[in-house]
Amino acid sequence: MTAHATPPTQAPSTAPAVGPYRIAAATGLDQCDRAYQQDQLSLTAHPRHPGCLLGVVADGMGGRSGGRKASDQVMLTAQQLFERFDPRSDDGPAFLQRLAREAHTVIRLTAVSAEEEPHSTLAAFLLLPGGVCHWAHSGDSRLYHFRGAALQTRTRDHSYVQKLVDLGELTADQARFDPRSNMLQHCLGTEAAPRVDAQTLALRPGDALLACSDGLWHYFSDEELGRVLQQLPPRTACELLVKTARERAEGTGDNLSLIALKLEPLVGA
């Protein structure tokens, strides 16, 4: 088992309405039992604005080279756009929609030039100084918001089995193990413009965010994820989740990627 997790990234920030906090974050990326790695992720602190971060998870699809090209294009697009983003004047939701739109376009151009069918999911969050967080997703990579161990909200997969859950034909637990769970209705790189859902959150000290691909969340209930993120610092949480997912996969695990982020209260500040 190989697990990769970065040390916590801390950026001092203050949110007058809810109290001061620091940002602790870590990532995990593992090839698991696949022959090649198609998941990619990035967690980037803004070079000029402390407390502003961009997190992106992309699960590439389309064959050995096609899927990796797609997820790489998502990372490159995110990096280029974030370097020019100004949290004081730019619109956060519009930034994430532009990220998705431009990544989708580049993936489509790659498909034409390489005669491949690359696709990628997207799960991206933009944390602004003061605790406002925007997120956007397409496909079945997920974003979770926990307050303590309690789930506040999470994204709804753009998948066939999620549609069956919405129709009452499957429970959420049944959907996790349904053989059709990899059938997506929307993602980046499709012929039609993809659906990209967005949401804005007001985070508080003690809250946690998780962005991850289906290779990770497939093996956990929402309650399990919440408890791990509440009880452990981000780096330890990432290492435990990667290890447990690999064990539960029993030799059949998909690539997995995750970003865990917590707003830690500054006691006595």
Buried (B, 14 or more C-beta within 10 A) or exposed (E): EEBBBBEBBEBEBBBEEBBBBBBBBBBBBBBBBBEEBBBBBBBBBBEEBEBBBBBBBBBBBBBBBBBBBBBBBBBBBBEEBBEEBEBEEEEBBEBBBBBBBBBBBBBBEBBEEEEBBBBBBBBBBBBBBBBBBBBBBBBBBBBBBBBEBEBBEBBBBBBBBBBBBEEEEBEEEEBBEBEEBBEBBBBBBBEEEBBBEBBEBEBBBBBBBBBBBBBBBBBBEBEBBBBBBBEBBBBBBBBBBBBBBBEEBEEEBBBBBBBBBBBBBBEEE
